[in-house]
C-alpha cells in the first residue's frame, strides 16, 4: 500500500459544495481531483493553467453574463449555428 499524507485546507463552504457537485458529475472524488492537480503541477513544474488578472472589459462581460445581460437564447444547436452564421 502506498504511503499517504494528509492535506488540510480551508475554503468557502459554497465553493466546496459547487465544486464537489461538478466533480461528482465527472465521476471523480475531491481527493482524486487534488491528486490530478498535484500530478500536473509536478509534471509541468508549475501551475497547469495560466493565472491572469482579467482586464476591465473581461470583468464587465463576466458581470453582465452573471446578471443575464446581453445573452442570446437559442432553441437548439441548429438555431445557434444559424445565428452565428456557421
Rosetta blueprint (number, residue, H / E / L):
1 X L
2 X L
3 X L
4 X L
5 X L
6 X L
7 X L
8 X L
9 X L
10 X L
11 X L
12 X L
13 X H
14 X H
15 X H
16 X H
17 X H
18 X H
19 X H
20 X H
21 X H
22 X H
23 X H
24 X H
25 X H
26 X H
27 X L
28 X L
29 X L
30 X H
31 X H
32 X H
33 X H
34 X H
35 X H
36 X H
37 X H
38 X H
39 X H
40 X H
41 X H
42 X H
43 X H
44 X H
45 X L
46 X L
47 X L
48 X L
49 X L
50 X L
51 X L
52 X L
53 X L
54 X L
55 X L
56 X H
57 X H
58 X H
59 X H
60 X H
61 X H
62 X H
63 X H
64 X H
65 X H
66 X H
67 X L
68 X L
69 X L
70 X L
71 X L
72 X L
73 X L
74 X L
75 X L
76 X L
77 X H
78 X H
79 X H
80 X H
81 X H
82 X H
83 X H
84 X H
85 X L
86 X L
